[in-house]
Each structure stands twice: as C-alpha cells, then as structure tokens.
C-alpha cells in the first residue's frame, strides 16, 4: 500500500498539465511547461535564481516573476537584490505589468497599464508616458522584444538597445547539457547576450555586472 507522501505527490502531479496552453491567440516564447527557471552564476559561483511562472488568465495568461540574488563573501552578503514582478497578456498583447525591486537597499518600482490609447508606463526611473506600439517589457521571455524599444522592468525607463544576431550557438543549461539556440548581442543602454531556442523560448543570458564580473544565466531544465 503506498505511503501518504506518495499519494499526495501523485495527487499533486495530477493537477499539473504536461503542456501549458493558455487561452487566446498563441504567443511565441511561452514555455510548454508553464515555467522558466534559471540559476545565476557570477564568475562560476551560484548567486541566485530567476523564475517566471505562467498562469492561465481570461483570453490569455499572467506571469509571476521573481529574481533573488545574494553575492556573498563567506557568510556575509555583500550585495542583495530582490525583484517581484508581473505581466498580464490578453489577446496576444501585454495589458499590464508591475514590479517592486530592492536593489541593495534602493527601492525601485514600475507600473504599466493599457487603455484605448495604448500602454501607459510610469516608475521610479521615469514620469508617466505612452509607450511606443512596438515596445515590450524587458523581461526577456518574449523574443519579440528584440525588435523594438524596451520598457525597463525595474523602473519603467524606455530603452532603445541595439541588437545584432550572432547565429546558432548552443546554450549551456544548469544540468551541464547544451541545447540548440540562437544568440543575440545587445548593446547600447543595455549590454548583454541572449539565447533563444528555435521555438523562441528564452534559454540563456550573459552580462557584465557593474563591478566588471560576468553573470551567466543557466536554464534549469
């Protein structure tokens, strides 16, 4: 007879769909498992995690975003960072977004909401403005953000990065395997490299931190 823990685990699994299919028109980049999870490495040492969880919503889906970083020297935390954010998509469009960030003691916020005129954005980095029609919140899961301006997820500022495709470049996962992907170099107000699978699912990121160290995202698959 199975134990209580096994029964509970089986019951929980029964409520987790094997493939995430949100209502409404399809949006490229939404992961089939309904989640994107990354571990963050600074010069090879683990410093935190970045998670996006996708949930069905009327005519679309919602995303819960969590970033937790702790750069340590022994037991001391030299640099703490915590972000909690969200996006709501309906009929293939971003309808709202919000975030709160604690960046080493500095509070940052952003809010975006759509009305008939378009997507209005405000935050600690900018007064309220109407975003360009091709602008997307720079949460990186949606490869279409590479085609237009970025709305900074931390503070709402509008950024105009330059993007150059670098071609096929397999992305290293947290499990040590490599998955087929295309790499893009981003320069200008944001400097990084982003990797997306052929299905346009975000699968890697690399950037230089302010102290000159290199931070790599490895997807946990």
Secondary structure, DSSP 8 states (H G I E B T S, - for coil): ---HHHHHHHHHHHTS-SS---SSS--TT--TTSEEEEEEEETTEEEEEEEEEEEEETTEEEEEEEEEEEEEETTEEEEEEEEEEEEEEETTEEEEEEEEEEETTEEEEEEEEEETTEEEEEETTEEEEE--TT-EES-SSBGGGGGS-EE-TTT--EE--EEEEEEE--EE-TTS-EE--EEEEEESSS-EEEEE-TT-BEEEEEEE-TTS-EEEEEE--
